[in-house]
Amino acid sequence: MGCPPRIRPAARSTRARKGGLTLALCLLALTACSPGATADPLRPPLTDRGNIQLPKEVNQPSFDLVTLDPRVGRLYLSHGSVAALDIVDVRARKLVGSVAGLIGIKAIALSKDPKVVFTSNSDGTVAVVDIPGLKVIKRLAVGRSPDAIEYDPVHDLILVALAGDKKVAFIDPTAQAVVGTMALPGAPELMDVNEKAGVVYLAIHDLSEVVVIDPVTRSIVKTLKGCDISKPTGVAYDPDQNLLFVASSGALSVIDVLIEQCRGVIDIGHGTDQIALNQHLHHVYTADASSKHVSVIDTVSLKPLGVTGTGPEAATLATDPTTDLVFVMVARAGIVAVYHDP
């Protein structure tokens, strides 16, 4: 497997948008091959538990973001090549249903009702999907190029990143209606919710920053830059450590959001899209598609634990903190690779 990733100091400082708090330089550099590194280069950090094979396709399969609902043991897949939402029972380890007619499906958001999910679709809509009925019950026009979509349980809202409009749309999941929009400074990528503070972190890809959104006032309250954030994609927040992890190509920036300090930058693979946090183990997983592996990082020690090979086009993943399983969508093969941590 070779040497695992390393943690290094950030190359530059970070400032909040309004104010001027400089993110401090980071931890002392550690190389992954140094005597102090804890990762074993001969032992992958995840245990292979086999694959969930999806139905074969005539053409090359393509998938986008995935979402896991640990309440019911269902994994939702954005199956773009057949314009469908695929539903996998992770306990039975099989596909149990599919909802067709979702043109350009990009991502899935849960709601407080496990029977209802919301999908973002590149045709400018968000679909409200009845899972037991395997049907779309409503389509909401939201704007151009909906992409990332996230459920905010604190305010019972769905947030949708509109890449074409450089906006965020807000949806009331109970009323199943759009209740407002908010302008963004640049092109949005992925997001995560800080349930402690009641804010949402959204990566702005073209400006190399992360904006902090207040869903109540529908405004940007802070902007995080520096700390080697460069064309960011996935973000994950660990509430126990008050740490925000931001994925760029080859680098995972770590920011203490409570005191607004850069804690360091951890080397990961390239082509990273979705990342996920297991709050039970305090591990972050990054889907490094170009490097054909998943990187595993401990969020307490901030030490890289190594990488596990996945194969090509494995850019999206989800984790279940109730079972410590990690599900990686290997798009080219049309399989969900299943791993256990460790």
C-alpha positions as a Markdown table, in Angstrom:
| # | Residue | x | y | z |
|---|---|---|---|---|
| 1 | Met | 0.0 | 0.0 | 0.0 |
| 2 | Gly | 2.9 | 2.4 | 0.6 |
| 3 | Cys | 3.2 | 5.1 | 3.1 |
| 4 | Pro | -0.1 | 6.5 | 4.4 |
| 5 | Pro | -0.9 | 10.2 | 4.2 |
| 6 | Arg | 0.8 | 12.7 | 6.4 |
| 7 | Ile | -0.3 | 15.8 | 8.3 |
| 8 | Arg | 1.5 | 19.1 | 7.5 |
| 9 | Pro | 1.2 | 22.8 | 8.3 |
| 10 | Ala | -1.1 | 24.9 | 6.3 |
| 11 | Ala | 0.5 | 27.0 | 3.6 |
| 12 | Arg | -1.3 | 30.2 | 4.4 |
| 13 | Ser | -3.6 | 31.8 | 6.9 |
| 14 | Thr | -7.4 | 32.1 | 6.9 |
| 15 | Arg | -9.6 | 35.0 | 7.6 |
| 16 | Ala | -13.3 | 35.3 | 8.4 |
| 17 | Arg | -15.1 | 37.4 | 5.9 |
| 18 | Lys | -16.0 | 40.2 | 8.3 |
| 19 | Gly | -13.4 | 40.3 | 10.4 |
| 20 | Gly | -10.2 | 39.5 | 10.4 |
| 21 | Leu | -9.5 | 36.6 | 12.7 |
| 22 | Thr | -6.4 | 35.0 | 11.3 |
| 23 | Leu | -6.4 | 31.2 | 11.4 |
| 24 | Ala | -3.2 | 30.3 | 13.2 |
| 25 | Leu | -0.5 | 28.1 | 11.7 |
| 26 | Cys | -0.9 | 24.6 | 12.4 |
| 27 | Leu | 0.5 | 21.5 | 14.0 |
| 28 | Leu | 4.1 | 20.4 | 13.6 |
| 29 | Ala | 4.6 | 18.4 | 10.5 |
| 30 | Leu | 4.6 | 14.7 | 10.8 |
| 31 | Thr | 5.5 | 12.4 | 7.9 |
| 32 | Ala | 3.5 | 9.2 | 7.5 |
| 33 | Cys | 6.7 | 7.2 | 7.4 |
| 34 | Ser | 8.2 | 8.7 | 10.6 |
| 35 | Pro | 8.6 | 6.6 | 13.7 |
| 36 | Gly | 5.7 | 8.6 | 15.3 |
| 37 | Ala | 3.1 | 7.7 | 12.7 |
| 38 | Thr | 0.5 | 5.3 | 13.9 |
| 39 | Ala | -0.8 | 4.0 | 10.5 |
| 40 | Asp | 0.5 | 0.5 | 9.5 |
| 41 | Pro | 1.5 | 0.7 | 5.8 |
| 42 | Leu | 0.9 | -3.1 | 5.5 |
| 43 | Arg | -2.6 | -3.1 | 7.0 |
| 44 | Pro | -5.5 | -1.2 | 5.3 |
| 45 | Pro | -7.6 | 0.8 | 7.8 |
| 46 | Leu | -10.8 | -0.7 | 6.5 |
| 47 | Thr | -11.8 | -4.4 | 6.3 |
| 48 | Asp | -13.3 | -5.5 | 3.0 |
| 49 | Arg | -16.8 | -6.9 | 3.5 |
| 50 | Gly | -17.6 | -7.7 | -0.2 |
| 51 | Asn | -19.8 | -5.9 | -2.7 |
| 52 | Ile | -23.4 | -5.2 | -3.4 |
| 53 | Gln | -23.9 | -5.8 | -7.1 |
| 54 | Leu | -26.4 | -3.6 | -8.9 |
| 55 | Pro | -28.2 | -4.7 | -12.0 |
| 56 | Lys | -26.0 | -4.8 | -15.1 |
| 57 | Glu | -26.4 | -2.0 | -17.7 |
| 58 | Val | -26.0 | -2.0 | -21.4 |
| 59 | Asn | -24.0 | 1.2 | -21.4 |
| 60 | Gln | -21.4 | 2.6 | -18.9 |
| 61 | Pro | -23.1 | 3.1 | -15.5 |
| 62 | Ser | -22.8 | 6.5 | -13.8 |
| 63 | Phe | -23.7 | 7.5 | -10.3 |
| 64 | Asp | -23.4 | 10.7 | -8.3 |
| 65 | Leu | -23.8 | 11.5 | -4.6 |
| 66 | Val | -25.1 | 8.8 | -2.1 |
| 67 | Thr | -27.0 | 9.2 | 1.2 |
| 68 | Leu | -27.5 | 6.7 | 4.0 |
| 69 | Asp | -30.4 | 6.6 | 6.4 |
| 70 | Pro | -29.2 | 4.6 | 9.4 |
| 71 | Arg | -32.7 | 4.8 | 10.9 |
| 72 | Val | -34.0 | 2.2 | 8.4 |
| 73 | Gly | -30.8 | 0.8 | 6.9 |
| 74 | Arg | -31.3 | 2.2 | 3.4 |
| 75 | Leu | -28.7 | 3.6 | 1.1 |
| 76 | Tyr | -29.9 | 6.0 | -1.6 |
| 77 | Leu | -28.0 | 6.2 | -4.9 |
| 78 | Ser | -28.2 | 8.9 | -7.5 |
| 79 | His | -28.2 | 6.6 | -10.6 |
| 80 | Gly | -27.7 | 9.1 | -13.4 |
| 81 | Ser | -27.2 | 6.8 | -16.3 |
| 82 | Val | -30.8 | 5.5 | -16.0 |
| 83 | Ala | -32.3 | 8.7 | -14.4 |
| 84 | Ala | -33.4 | 6.9 | -11.3 |
| 85 | Leu | -33.1 | 6.8 | -7.5 |
| 86 | Asp | -31.9 | 3.4 | -6.4 |
| 87 | Ile | -32.7 | 2.1 | -3.0 |
| 88 | Val | -30.4 | -0.4 | -1.3 |
| 89 | Asp | -31.3 | -2.3 | 1.8 |
| 90 | Val | -27.8 | -2.4 | 3.5 |
| 91 | Arg | -28.9 | -5.1 | 6.0 |
| 92 | Ala | -30.2 | -7.5 | 3.3 |
| 93 | Arg | -27.4 | -6.2 | 1.0 |
| 94 | Lys | -29.5 | -5.9 | -2.1 |
| 95 | Leu | -31.3 | -3.4 | -4.3 |
| 96 | Val | -34.9 | -3.3 | -3.1 |
| 97 | Gly | -36.4 | -0.6 | -5.4 |
| 98 | Ser | -35.9 | 2.1 | -7.9 |
| 99 | Val | -37.7 | 5.3 | -8.7 |
| 100 | Ala | -37.5 | 6.2 | -12.4 |
| 101 | Gly | -38.0 | 9.5 | -14.3 |
| 102 | Leu | -35.5 | 11.6 | -12.3 |
| 103 | Ile | -33.6 | 13.3 | -15.2 |
| 104 | Gly | -30.1 | 14.3 | -14.2 |
| 105 | Ile | -30.5 | 13.1 | -10.6 |
| 106 | Lys | -27.6 | 14.5 | -8.5 |
| 107 | Ala | -28.1 | 13.9 | -4.8 |
| 108 | Ile | -30.6 | 12.9 | -2.1 |
| 109 | Ala | -31.7 | 14.5 | 1.2 |
| 110 | Leu | -33.4 | 12.8 | 4.0 |
| 111 | Ser | -36.3 | 14.3 | 6.1 |
| 112 | Lys | -37.7 | 13.7 | 9.5 |
| 113 | Asp | -40.0 | 11.2 | 7.9 |
| 114 | Pro | -37.9 | 8.2 | 6.8 |
| 115 | Lys | -40.6 | 7.4 | 4.2 |
| 116 | Val | -39.9 | 10.6 | 2.3 |
| 117 | Val | -36.7 | 11.8 | 0.6 |
| 118 | Phe | -35.9 | 14.7 | -1.7 |
| 119 | Thr | -33.7 | 14.5 | -4.8 |
| 120 | Ser | -32.0 | 17.3 | -6.7 |
| 121 | Asn | -32.2 | 16.9 | -10.5 |
| 122 | Ser | -30.3 | 18.9 | -13.1 |
| 123 | Asp | -33.5 | 19.7 | -15.0 |
| 124 | Gly | -34.1 | 22.4 | -12.4 |
| 125 | Thr | -36.3 | 20.5 | -10.0 |
| 126 | Val | -36.3 | 18.8 | -6.6 |
| 127 | Ala | -38.4 | 15.7 | -6.5 |
| 128 | Val | -40.4 | 14.6 | -3.4 |
| 129 | Val | -40.2 | 10.8 | -3.3 |
| 130 | Asp | -42.5 | 8.4 | -1.5 |
| 131 | Ile | -40.2 | 5.5 | -0.7 |
| 132 | Pro | -42.7 | 2.8 | 0.2 |
| 133 | Gly | -44.7 | 3.7 | -2.9 |
| 134 | Leu | -41.6 | 4.0 | -5.1 |
| 135 | Lys | -43.0 | 7.1 | -6.7 |
| 136 | Val | -42.5 | 10.9 | -7.1 |
| 137 | Ile | -45.3 | 12.7 | -5.4 |
| 138 | Lys | -44.3 | 16.2 | -6.2 |
| 139 | Arg | -41.8 | 18.2 | -8.2 |
| 140 | Leu | -40.6 | 21.6 | -7.1 |
| 141 | Ala | -39.0 | 24.1 | -9.5 |
| 142 | Val | -36.0 | 25.5 | -7.7 |
| 143 | Gly | -33.7 | 27.1 | -10.3 |
| 144 | Arg | -30.8 | 26.2 | -12.6 |
| 145 | Ser | -28.6 | 23.1 | -12.0 |
| 146 | Pro | -29.6 | 21.9 | -8.6 |
| 147 | Asp | -26.7 | 19.8 | -7.2 |
| 148 | Ala | -25.9 | 19.2 | -3.5 |
| 149 | Ile | -28.9 | 18.9 | -1.2 |
| 150 | Glu | -29.0 | 18.5 | 2.6 |
| 151 | Tyr | -31.5 | 18.2 | 5.4 |
| 152 | Asp | -31.1 | 20.6 | 8.3 |
| 153 | Pro | -32.9 | 18.9 | 11.2 |
| 154 | Val | -32.4 | 21.9 | 13.5 |
| 155 | His | -34.7 | 24.1 | 11.5 |
| 156 | Asp | -36.5 | 21.3 | 9.6 |
| 157 | Leu | -35.4 | 22.7 | 6.2 |
| 158 | Ile | -34.0 | 21.3 | 3.0 |
| 159 | Leu | -31.1 | 23.3 | 1.5 |
| 160 | Val | -30.4 | 22.9 | -2.3 |
| 161 | Ala | -27.2 | 24.3 | -3.9 |
| 162 | Leu | -28.1 | 25.8 | -7.3 |
| 163 | Ala | -24.8 | 25.7 | -9.3 |
| 164 | Gly | -26.3 | 27.5 | -12.3 |
| 165 | Asp | -27.7 | 30.4 | -10.3 |
| 166 | Lys | -25.1 | 30.5 | -7.6 |
| 167 | Lys | -27.8 | 30.4 | -5.0 |
| 168 | Val | -29.2 | 28.2 | -2.3 |
| 169 | Ala | -32.9 | 27.4 | -2.3 |
| 170 | Phe | -34.7 | 26.6 | 1.0 |
| 171 | Ile | -37.5 | 24.0 | 1.1 |
| 172 | Asp | -40.1 | 23.3 | 3.8 |
| 173 | Pro | -40.2 | 19.5 | 3.8 |
| 174 | Thr | -43.6 | 19.4 | 5.6 |
| 175 | Ala | -45.3 | 21.8 | 3.3 |
| 176 | Gln | -43.2 | 20.5 | 0.3 |
| 177 | Ala | -42.7 | 24.0 | -0.9 |
| 178 | Val | -39.9 | 26.4 | -1.7 |
| 179 | Val | -39.8 | 29.1 | 1.0 |
| 180 | Gly | -36.9 | 31.3 | -0.2 |
| 181 | Thr | -33.5 | 31.6 | -1.8 |
| 182 | Met | -30.2 | 33.2 | -1.0 |
| 183 | Ala | -27.4 | 34.5 | -3.3 |
| 184 | Leu | -23.9 | 32.9 | -3.1 |
| 185 | Pro | -20.6 | 34.6 | -4.0 |
| 186 | Gly | -19.6 | 31.7 | -6.3 |
| 187 | Ala | -20.3 | 28.2 | -7.5 |
| 188 | Pro | -21.5 | 25.9 | -4.7 |
| 189 | Glu | -20.3 | 22.3 | -4.0 |
| 190 | Leu | -21.1 | 20.1 | -1.1 |
| 191 | Met | -22.3 | 21.0 | 2.4 |
| 192 | Asp | -22.8 | 19.8 | 6.0 |
| 193 | Val | -24.8 | 20.9 | 9.0 |
| 194 | Asn | -23.5 | 22.0 | 12.4 |
| 195 | Glu | -26.4 | 21.1 | 14.6 |
| 196 | Lys | -24.8 | 22.6 | 17.6 |
| 197 | Ala | -24.6 | 26.1 | 16.2 |
| 198 | Gly | -27.6 | 25.8 | 13.8 |
| 199 | Val | -25.5 | 26.7 | 10.7 |
| 200 | Val | -24.6 | 25.1 | 7.5 |
| 201 | Tyr | -21.1 | 24.9 | 5.9 |
| 202 | Leu | -21.1 | 25.1 | 2.1 |
| 203 | Ala | -18.0 | 24.8 | -0.1 |
| 204 | Ile | -17.6 | 27.5 | -2.8 |
| 205 | His | -15.5 | 25.7 | -5.4 |
| 206 | Asp | -14.4 | 28.6 | -7.7 |
| 207 | Leu | -13.5 | 30.9 | -4.8 |
| 208 | Ser | -11.6 | 28.3 | -2.7 |
| 209 | Glu | -13.6 | 29.1 | 0.4 |
| 210 | Val | -16.4 | 27.8 | 2.7 |
| 211 | Val | -19.3 | 30.0 | 3.6 |
| 212 | Val | -21.2 | 29.6 | 6.9 |
| 213 | Ile | -24.9 | 30.0 | 6.3 |
| 214 | Asp | -27.6 | 30.9 | 8.9 |
| 215 | Pro | -30.7 | 29.2 | 7.5 |
| 216 | Val | -33.0 | 31.4 | 9.6 |
| 217 | Thr | -31.8 | 34.7 | 8.3 |
| 218 | Arg | -30.8 | 33.1 | 5.0 |
| 219 | Ser | -27.5 | 34.9 | 5.1 |
| 220 | Ile | -23.8 | 34.2 | 5.1 |
| 221 | Val | -22.4 | 34.9 | 8.6 |
| 222 | Lys | -18.8 | 33.9 | 8.0 |
| 223 | Thr | -16.4 | 32.9 | 5.2 |
| 224 | Leu | -13.5 | 30.6 | 5.8 |
| 225 | Lys | -10.5 | 30.7 | 3.5 |
| 226 | Gly | -6.8 | 29.7 | 3.5 |
| 227 | Cys | -5.7 | 26.6 | 5.4 |
| 228 | Asp | -4.9 | 25.1 | 2.0 |
| 229 | Ile | -8.6 | 25.2 | 0.9 |
| 230 | Ser | -8.3 | 25.1 | -2.9 |
| 231 | Lys | -11.3 | 24.4 | -5.1 |
| 232 | Pro | -13.1 | 22.5 | -2.3 |
| 233 | Thr | -15.6 | 19.7 | -2.8 |
| 234 | Gly | -16.7 | 17.7 | 0.2 |
| 235 | Val | -17.1 | 19.0 | 3.8 |
| 236 | Ala | -17.7 | 17.2 | 7.1 |
| 237 | Tyr | -18.2 | 18.6 | 10.6 |
| 238 | Asp | -17.3 | 16.7 | 13.8 |
| 239 | Pro | -19.4 | 18.3 | 16.6 |
| 240 | Asp | -17.5 | 16.6 | 19.4 |
| 241 | Gln | -14.2 | 18.2 | 18.3 |
| 242 | Asn | -15.7 | 21.4 | 16.8 |
| 243 | Leu | -13.7 | 20.6 | 13.7 |
| 244 | Leu | -14.6 | 21.2 | 10.1 |
| 245 | Phe | -12.9 | 19.0 | 7.5 |
| 246 | Val | -12.7 | 20.4 | 3.9 |
| 247 | Ala | -11.5 | 18.3 | 1.0 |
| 248 | Ser | -9.4 | 19.7 | -1.8 |
| 249 | Ser | -7.5 | 17.7 | -4.4 |
| 250 | Gly | -4.7 | 16.0 | -2.4 |
| 251 | Ala | -5.4 | 17.8 | 0.9 |
| 252 | Leu | -7.9 | 17.8 | 3.8 |
| 253 | Ser | -7.9 | 21.1 | 5.6 |
| 254 | Val | -8.9 | 21.0 | 9.3 |
| 255 | Ile | -10.5 | 24.1 | 10.9 |
| 256 | Asp | -11.5 | 24.6 | 14.5 |
| 257 | Val | -14.7 | 26.5 | 14.0 |
| 258 | Leu | -15.1 | 27.4 | 17.7 |
| 259 | Ile | -11.9 | 29.5 | 17.8 |
| 260 | Glu | -11.5 | 29.9 | 14.0 |
| 261 | Gln | -8.1 | 28.3 | 13.9 |
| 262 | Cys | -6.5 | 26.2 | 11.2 |
| 263 | Arg | -5.4 | 23.0 | 12.9 |
| 264 | Gly | -3.5 | 21.5 | 10.0 |
| 265 | Val | -3.7 | 19.9 | 6.5 |
| 266 | Ile | -3.7 | 16.2 | 6.0 |
| 267 | Asp | -2.5 | 14.6 | 2.8 |
| 268 | Ile | -5.3 | 12.5 | 1.1 |
| 269 | Gly | -5.7 | 11.3 | -2.5 |
| 270 | His | -6.8 | 13.2 | -5.6 |
| 271 | Gly | -10.2 | 13.5 | -7.3 |
| 272 | Thr | -12.0 | 13.6 | -4.0 |
| 273 | Asp | -15.7 | 14.4 | -4.1 |
| 274 | Gln | -17.8 | 13.2 | -1.2 |
| 275 | Ile | -16.5 | 12.8 | 2.4 |
| 276 | Ala | -18.2 | 11.4 | 5.4 |
| 277 | Leu | -17.9 | 11.4 | 9.2 |
| 278 | Asn | -18.4 | 8.5 | 11.5 |
| 279 | Gln | -19.2 | 10.3 | 14.8 |
| 280 | His | -19.0 | 7.1 | 16.8 |
| 281 | Leu | -15.4 | 6.3 | 15.9 |
| 282 | His | -14.4 | 10.0 | 15.1 |
| 283 | His | -13.1 | 9.0 | 11.7 |
| 284 | Val | -13.5 | 10.9 | 8.4 |
| 285 | Tyr | -13.5 | 9.0 | 5.1 |
| 286 | Thr | -12.6 | 10.7 | 1.8 |
| 287 | Ala | -13.5 | 9.2 | -1.6 |
| 288 | Asp | -10.4 | 9.8 | -3.6 |
| 289 | Ala | -11.5 | 8.7 | -7.1 |
| 290 | Ser | -8.4 | 9.6 | -9.1 |
| 291 | Ser | -6.2 | 7.9 | -6.6 |
| 292 | Lys | -8.6 | 4.9 | -6.5 |
| 293 | His | -8.8 | 4.7 | -2.8 |
| 294 | Val | -10.5 | 5.9 | 0.4 |
| 295 | Ser | -8.4 | 7.8 | 2.9 |
| 296 | Val | -9.2 | 7.4 | 6.6 |
| 297 | Ile | -8.4 | 10.1 | 9.2 |
| 298 | Asp | -8.8 | 10.1 | 13.0 |
| 299 | Thr | -10.5 | 13.4 | 14.0 |
| 300 | Val | -9.2 | 13.3 | 17.6 |
| 301 | Ser | -5.5 | 12.8 | 17.0 |
| 302 | Leu | -5.7 | 14.3 | 13.4 |
| 303 | Lys | -3.6 | 11.4 | 12.3 |
| 304 | Pro | -4.1 | 9.7 | 8.9 |
| 305 | Leu | -4.8 | 6.0 | 9.4 |
| 306 | Gly | -4.0 | 4.9 | 5.9 |
| 307 | Val | -5.8 | 4.2 | 2.6 |
| 308 | Thr | -7.9 | 1.3 | 1.3 |
| 309 | Gly | -8.1 | 0.6 | -2.5 |
| 310 | Thr | -11.5 | 0.9 | -4.2 |
| 311 | Gly | -11.0 | 0.8 | -7.9 |
| 312 | Pro | -11.8 | 3.5 | -10.5 |
| 313 | Glu | -14.5 | 6.2 | -10.3 |
| 314 | Ala | -15.2 | 5.7 | -6.6 |
| 315 | Ala | -15.9 | 9.3 | -5.8 |
| 316 | Thr | -18.9 | 9.1 | -3.4 |
| 317 | Leu | -19.5 | 7.3 | -0.1 |
| 318 | Ala | -21.5 | 7.1 | 3.1 |
| 319 | Thr | -21.0 | 5.6 | 6.5 |
| 320 | Asp | -23.3 | 4.1 | 9.1 |
| 321 | Pro | -22.1 | 5.0 | 12.7 |
| 322 | Thr | -24.5 | 2.4 | 14.1 |
| 323 | Thr | -22.6 | -0.5 | 12.4 |
| 324 | Asp | -19.2 | 1.2 | 11.5 |
| 325 | Leu | -19.7 | 0.2 | 7.9 |
| 326 | Val | -18.6 | 2.3 | 5.0 |
| 327 | Phe | -20.3 | 2.1 | 1.6 |
| 328 | Val | -18.4 | 3.3 | -1.4 |
| 329 | Met | -20.1 | 3.7 | -4.8 |
| 330 | Val | -17.7 | 2.3 | -7.4 |
| 331 | Ala | -19.4 | 3.8 | -10.4 |
| 332 | Arg | -17.6 | 2.1 | -13.3 |
| 333 | Ala | -18.2 | -1.4 | -11.9 |
| 334 | Gly | -21.8 | -0.7 | -10.9 |
| 335 | Ile | -21.2 | -1.9 | -7.4 |
| 336 | Val | -21.4 | -0.7 | -3.8 |
| 337 | Ala | -18.2 | -1.7 | -2.1 |
| 338 | Val | -18.7 | -2.5 | 1.6 |
| 339 | Tyr | -16.1 | -2.0 | 4.3 |
| 340 | His | -16.0 | -2.3 | 8.1 |
| 341 | Asp | -13.9 | 0.1 | 10.2 |
| 342 | Pro | -11.5 | -1.3 | 11.1 |
